[in-house]
């Protein structure tokens, strides 16, 4: 069955990018019209974040464009496994590559910090195709068929996938060997997986893994994002994020995670129509922590003085 999906992917690859994106926009608009659940999640998230800054019409427009972006992502995902090195030129522009290279050349490993912004799958393929393969932390998909196909797509450019939950030891090994790992840090996690830090002025339970990984490996943390610009894409690579090292492990986790999250928020503010608003980012709440009052209670970002 995976072979059938591969064949479908090959057929769509024969279409020009402009036509794929046109189909994707149509799929996105259709999904916005019929998928009430995710439409309402995105609108609620946008109102909670931008309700005091943007009008109702602006929020609705962002939500519609967001669905269109996701539709285009889906169609472009089918093309990703067939991309060659030469296809990248003129299709994907890279800004700030020197920020990555300066850290990579130190030989201590690089943690790519990113988010579900633009076409993040295409960004991963770019690095693999340009000679910098990435070990990507991913969630297993419940459907073995879709999981097999998705992993095939993600690894065709030379990258490797590591299942979340079994990743820390493997990732440390990669980083200590001077390799690169990629982690998306913009999704909700459970109390035991995360710490609470501010994201758009609201506490959001955020994966503490990247902070633990950075402190344990001494690898550099480089923010990297991709944004859509018409039928092309631009990768934005920021400067290395300073990591807090101290004897207070809790302080390290909270402050580093807050720093990482702030970088993500800044990019989402610039390109709100391209972020993953259909996700329930603020679902886990500190007031509902079942371990409240115990040493294992989820940590919350300290107020800034």
NUNUPA-738956 format. One record per residue (C-alpha): z negated, x negated, y; residue number from 0. Coordinates in steps of 0.25 Angstrom, whole numbers, plus 5000, padded with zeros to 4 digits. Example, Ala and Ser with C-alpha at 12.3 -4.5 7.8 and 13.67 -1.06 7.14 Angstrom:
<nodes>
+------+------+------+-----+
|   pz |   px |   py | seq |
+------+------+------+-----+
| 4969 | 4951 | 4982 |   0 |
| 4971 | 4945 | 4996 |   1 |
+------+------+------+-----+
</nodes>
This chain:
<nodes>
+------+------+------+-----+
|   pz |   px |   py | seq |
+------+------+------+-----+
| 5000 | 5000 | 5000 |   0 |
| 4997 | 4988 | 5009 |   1 |
| 5012 | 4984 | 5007 |   2 |
| 5016 | 4998 | 5012 |   3 |
| 5009 | 4996 | 5025 |   4 |
| 5015 | 4982 | 5026 |   5 |
| 5029 | 4987 | 5025 |   6 |
| 5026 | 4998 | 5036 |   7 |
| 5020 | 4987 | 5045 |   8 |
| 5033 | 4979 | 5042 |   9 |
| 5042 | 4991 | 5046 |  10 |
| 5034 | 4993 | 5059 |  11 |
| 5035 | 4978 | 5062 |  12 |
| 5050 | 4980 | 5063 |  13 |
| 5048 | 4989 | 5075 |  14 |
| 5048 | 4983 | 5089 |  15 |
| 5035 | 4981 | 5096 |  16 |
| 5038 | 4991 | 5107 |  17 |
| 5041 | 5002 | 5097 |  18 |
| 5029 | 4999 | 5089 |  19 |
| 5020 | 5000 | 5102 |  20 |
| 5028 | 5013 | 5105 |  21 |
| 5024 | 5019 | 5092 |  22 |
| 5010 | 5014 | 5093 |  23 |
| 5008 | 5021 | 5107 |  24 |
| 5013 | 5034 | 5101 |  25 |
| 5003 | 5032 | 5089 |  26 |
| 4992 | 5030 | 5099 |  27 |
| 4995 | 5042 | 5107 |  28 |
| 4996 | 5050 | 5095 |  29 |
| 4983 | 5045 | 5090 |  30 |
| 4976 | 5048 | 5103 |  31 |
| 4981 | 5062 | 5103 |  32 |
| 4977 | 5066 | 5088 |  33 |
| 4965 | 5056 | 5086 |  34 |
| 4954 | 5064 | 5093 |  35 |
| 4943 | 5056 | 5087 |  36 |
| 4947 | 5042 | 5092 |  37 |
| 4953 | 5048 | 5105 |  38 |
| 4939 | 5053 | 5108 |  39 |
| 4932 | 5040 | 5104 |  40 |
| 4941 | 5032 | 5113 |  41 |
| 4940 | 5042 | 5125 |  42 |
| 4925 | 5042 | 5124 |  43 |
| 4924 | 5027 | 5123 |  44 |
| 4933 | 5026 | 5135 |  45 |
| 4925 | 5036 | 5143 |  46 |
| 4912 | 5029 | 5140 |  47 |
| 4917 | 5015 | 5144 |  48 |
| 4926 | 5019 | 5156 |  49 |
| 4921 | 5033 | 5160 |  50 |
| 4916 | 5028 | 5173 |  51 |
| 4928 | 5019 | 5176 |  52 |
| 4940 | 5027 | 5172 |  53 |
| 4945 | 5042 | 5173 |  54 |
| 4947 | 5051 | 5161 |  55 |
| 4962 | 5049 | 5162 |  56 |
| 4961 | 5034 | 5162 |  57 |
| 4952 | 5035 | 5150 |  58 |
| 4961 | 5044 | 5142 |  59 |
| 4973 | 5035 | 5146 |  60 |
| 4966 | 5023 | 5140 |  61 |
| 4963 | 5030 | 5127 |  62 |
| 4977 | 5034 | 5126 |  63 |
| 4982 | 5020 | 5128 |  64 |
| 4971 | 5015 | 5118 |  65 |
| 4977 | 5024 | 5107 |  66 |
| 4991 | 5019 | 5111 |  67 |
| 4986 | 5004 | 5110 |  68 |
| 4980 | 5007 | 5096 |  69 |
| 4993 | 5013 | 5091 |  70 |
| 5001 | 5001 | 5096 |  71 |
| 4991 | 4992 | 5089 |  72 |
| 4994 | 4999 | 5076 |  73 |
| 5009 | 4998 | 5077 |  74 |
| 5008 | 4983 | 5081 |  75 |
| 4998 | 4981 | 5070 |  76 |
| 5009 | 4984 | 5060 |  77 |
| 5018 | 4973 | 5067 |  78 |
| 5007 | 4962 | 5066 |  79 |
| 5009 | 4957 | 5052 |  80 |
| 5023 | 4954 | 5055 |  81 |
| 5021 | 4946 | 5068 |  82 |
| 5026 | 4932 | 5068 |  83 |
| 5021 | 4920 | 5077 |  84 |
| 5034 | 4922 | 5086 |  85 |
| 5031 | 4937 | 5088 |  86 |
| 5019 | 4934 | 5096 |  87 |
| 5026 | 4927 | 5107 |  88 |
| 5029 | 4937 | 5118 |  89 |
| 5022 | 4948 | 5111 |  90 |
| 5007 | 4943 | 5112 |  91 |
| 5003 | 4935 | 5125 |  92 |
| 4990 | 4927 | 5124 |  93 |
| 4981 | 4924 | 5136 |  94 |
| 4970 | 4914 | 5135 |  95 |
| 4974 | 4907 | 5122 |  96 |
| 4968 | 4894 | 5128 |  97 |
| 4954 | 4901 | 5127 |  98 |
| 4956 | 4902 | 5112 |  99 |
| 4962 | 4889 | 5110 | 100 |
| 4951 | 4882 | 5118 | 101 |
| 4940 | 4888 | 5108 | 102 |
| 4948 | 4887 | 5096 | 103 |
| 4951 | 4872 | 5098 | 104 |
| 4936 | 4869 | 5097 | 105 |
| 4936 | 4872 | 5082 | 106 |
| 4924 | 4880 | 5081 | 107 |
| 4931 | 4893 | 5078 | 108 |
| 4935 | 4905 | 5087 | 109 |
| 4930 | 4919 | 5087 | 110 |
| 4940 | 4929 | 5093 | 111 |
| 4933 | 4940 | 5100 | 112 |
| 4942 | 4952 | 5101 | 113 |
| 4942 | 4967 | 5102 | 114 |
| 4951 | 4979 | 5098 | 115 |
| 4959 | 4978 | 5110 | 116 |
| 4974 | 4978 | 5111 | 117 |
| 4981 | 4974 | 5098 | 118 |
| 4970 | 4966 | 5092 | 119 |
| 4977 | 4965 | 5079 | 120 |
| 4989 | 4958 | 5086 | 121 |
| 4980 | 4948 | 5092 | 122 |
| 4975 | 4943 | 5079 | 123 |
| 4989 | 4942 | 5074 | 124 |
| 4992 | 4934 | 5086 | 125 |
| 4982 | 4923 | 5083 | 126 |
| 4986 | 4922 | 5069 | 127 |
| 5001 | 4921 | 5072 | 128 |
| 4998 | 4910 | 5083 | 129 |
| 4990 | 4901 | 5073 | 130 |
| 4976 | 4905 | 5076 | 131 |
| 4973 | 4914 | 5064 | 132 |
| 4960 | 4923 | 5065 | 133 |
| 4950 | 4928 | 5055 | 134 |
| 4948 | 4942 | 5059 | 135 |
| 4936 | 4950 | 5057 | 136 |
| 4940 | 4964 | 5052 | 137 |
| 4934 | 4977 | 5046 | 138 |
| 4939 | 4981 | 5033 | 139 |
| 4947 | 4994 | 5033 | 140 |
| 4943 | 5005 | 5023 | 141 |
| 4957 | 5007 | 5018 | 142 |
| 4961 | 4995 | 5009 | 143 |
| 4975 | 4998 | 5012 | 144 |
| 4974 | 4997 | 5027 | 145 |
| 4964 | 4986 | 5026 | 146 |
| 4974 | 4978 | 5018 | 147 |
| 4985 | 4980 | 5027 | 148 |
| 4977 | 4977 | 5040 | 149 |
| 4972 | 4964 | 5034 | 150 |
| 4987 | 4960 | 5031 | 151 |
| 4991 | 4963 | 5045 | 152 |
| 4979 | 4955 | 5051 | 153 |
| 4982 | 4943 | 5042 | 154 |
| 4997 | 4942 | 5043 | 155 |
| 4996 | 4933 | 5055 | 156 |
| 4987 | 4923 | 5048 | 157 |
| 4973 | 4929 | 5052 | 158 |
| 4962 | 4933 | 5042 | 159 |
| 4953 | 4945 | 5041 | 160 |
| 4939 | 4945 | 5038 | 161 |
| 4931 | 4957 | 5035 | 162 |
| 4920 | 4961 | 5044 | 163 |
| 4907 | 4960 | 5037 | 164 |
| 4911 | 4948 | 5029 | 165 |
| 4915 | 4940 | 5040 | 166 |
| 4904 | 4931 | 5046 | 167 |
| 4904 | 4920 | 5036 | 168 |
| 4919 | 4919 | 5035 | 169 |
| 4921 | 4919 | 5050 | 170 |
| 4911 | 4908 | 5052 | 171 |
| 4919 | 4900 | 5042 | 172 |
| 4932 | 4903 | 5050 | 173 |
| 4925 | 4899 | 5063 | 174 |
| 4919 | 4886 | 5058 | 175 |
| 4932 | 4882 | 5054 | 176 |
| 4938 | 4884 | 5068 | 177 |
| 4945 | 4897 | 5065 | 178 |
| 4946 | 4910 | 5072 | 179 |
| 4940 | 4924 | 5070 | 180 |
| 4943 | 4937 | 5077 | 181 |
| 4932 | 4948 | 5079 | 182 |
| 4934 | 4961 | 5086 | 183 |
| 4921 | 4964 | 5093 | 184 |
| 4923 | 4978 | 5099 | 185 |
| 4919 | 4988 | 5089 | 186 |
| 4906 | 4995 | 5086 | 187 |
| 4897 | 4989 | 5075 | 188 |
| 4885 | 4994 | 5068 | 189 |
| 4871 | 4990 | 5073 | 190 |
| 4869 | 4979 | 5062 | 191 |
| 4882 | 4973 | 5066 | 192 |
| 4881 | 4972 | 5081 | 193 |
| 4874 | 4971 | 5094 | 194 |
| 4875 | 4980 | 5106 | 195 |
| 4882 | 4975 | 5118 | 196 |
| 4888 | 4981 | 5130 | 197 |
| 4902 | 4985 | 5129 | 198 |
| 4907 | 4993 | 5141 | 199 |
| 4893 | 4995 | 5145 | 200 |
| 4889 | 5002 | 5132 | 201 |
| 4881 | 4995 | 5121 | 202 |
| 4891 | 4993 | 5109 | 203 |
| 4887 | 4988 | 5095 | 204 |
| 4895 | 4975 | 5094 | 205 |
| 4897 | 4966 | 5082 | 206 |
| 4888 | 4954 | 5083 | 207 |
| 4896 | 4946 | 5073 | 208 |
| 4905 | 4938 | 5083 | 209 |
| 4892 | 4933 | 5090 | 210 |
| 4886 | 4929 | 5077 | 211 |
| 4899 | 4922 | 5073 | 212 |
| 4901 | 4915 | 5086 | 213 |
| 4886 | 4910 | 5086 | 214 |
| 4887 | 4906 | 5072 | 215 |
| 4900 | 4899 | 5072 | 216 |
| 4901 | 4893 | 5086 | 217 |
| 4915 | 4898 | 5087 | 218 |
| 4921 | 4902 | 5101 | 219 |
| 4922 | 4916 | 5104 | 220 |
| 4936 | 4919 | 5111 | 221 |
| 4939 | 4933 | 5116 | 222 |
| 4954 | 4937 | 5112 | 223 |
| 4960 | 4951 | 5115 | 224 |
| 4974 | 4957 | 5115 | 225 |
| 4980 | 4967 | 5125 | 226 |
| 4992 | 4975 | 5124 | 227 |
| 5002 | 4973 | 5136 | 228 |
| 5014 | 4982 | 5134 | 229 |
| 5021 | 4978 | 5120 | 230 |
| 5014 | 4965 | 5121 | 231 |
| 5000 | 4959 | 5119 | 232 |
| 4991 | 4949 | 5126 | 233 |
| 4980 | 4942 | 5120 | 234 |
| 4969 | 4938 | 5129 | 235 |
| 4960 | 4927 | 5125 | 236 |
| 4947 | 4925 | 5133 | 237 |
| 4938 | 4912 | 5135 | 238 |
| 4928 | 4909 | 5124 | 239 |
| 4915 | 4918 | 5125 | 240 |
| 4902 | 4910 | 5126 | 241 |
| 4893 | 4913 | 5115 | 242 |
| 4878 | 4914 | 5116 | 243 |
| 4870 | 4905 | 5107 | 244 |
| 4855 | 4905 | 5106 | 245 |
| 4844 | 4906 | 5096 | 246 |
| 4843 | 4921 | 5099 | 247 |
| 4854 | 4927 | 5089 | 248 |
| 4852 | 4941 | 5094 | 249 |
| 4855 | 4936 | 5108 | 250 |
| 4867 | 4929 | 5104 | 251 |
| 4873 | 4941 | 5097 | 252 |
| 4871 | 4951 | 5108 | 253 |
| 4875 | 4942 | 5120 | 254 |
| 4887 | 4936 | 5112 | 255 |
| 4892 | 4950 | 5108 | 256 |
| 4890 | 4955 | 5122 | 257 |
| 4899 | 4944 | 5127 | 258 |
| 4909 | 4946 | 5117 | 259 |
| 4909 | 4961 | 5120 | 260 |
| 4910 | 4959 | 5135 | 261 |
| 4923 | 4951 | 5133 | 262 |
| 4929 | 4963 | 5125 | 263 |
| 4925 | 4973 | 5135 | 264 |
| 4932 | 4966 | 5146 | 265 |
| 4945 | 4966 | 5139 | 266 |
| 4944 | 4981 | 5135 | 267 |
| 4941 | 4984 | 5150 | 268 |
| 4954 | 4978 | 5153 | 269 |
| 4962 | 4984 | 5142 | 270 |
| 4954 | 4997 | 5139 | 271 |
| 4967 | 5004 | 5133 | 272 |
| 4968 | 4994 | 5122 | 273 |
| 4954 | 4994 | 5116 | 274 |
| 4949 | 5001 | 5104 | 275 |
| 4942 | 5013 | 5111 | 276 |
| 4944 | 5022 | 5098 | 277 |
| 4932 | 5014 | 5092 | 278 |
| 4918 | 5019 | 5093 | 279 |
| 4913 | 5006 | 5100 | 280 |
| 4899 | 5011 | 5104 | 281 |
| 4896 | 5019 | 5092 | 282 |
| 4884 | 5011 | 5087 | 283 |
| 4872 | 5013 | 5097 | 284 |
| 4860 | 5004 | 5098 | 285 |
| 4851 | 5017 | 5100 | 286 |
| 4855 | 5021 | 5086 | 287 |
| 4852 | 5008 | 5079 | 288 |
| 4845 | 5012 | 5066 | 289 |
| 4837 | 4998 | 5066 | 290 |
| 4831 | 5001 | 5080 | 291 |
| 4818 | 4994 | 5082 | 292 |
| 4820 | 4984 | 5071 | 293 |
| 4825 | 4969 | 5072 | 294 |
| 4838 | 4973 | 5067 | 295 |
| 4841 | 4983 | 5078 | 296 |
| 4855 | 4980 | 5085 | 297 |
| 4854 | 4971 | 5097 | 298 |
| 4858 | 4976 | 5110 | 299 |
| 4864 | 4968 | 5122 | 300 |
| 4853 | 4964 | 5132 | 301 |
| 4855 | 4969 | 5146 | 302 |
| 4861 | 4960 | 5155 | 303 |
| 4851 | 4955 | 5166 | 304 |
+------+------+------+-----+
</nodes>
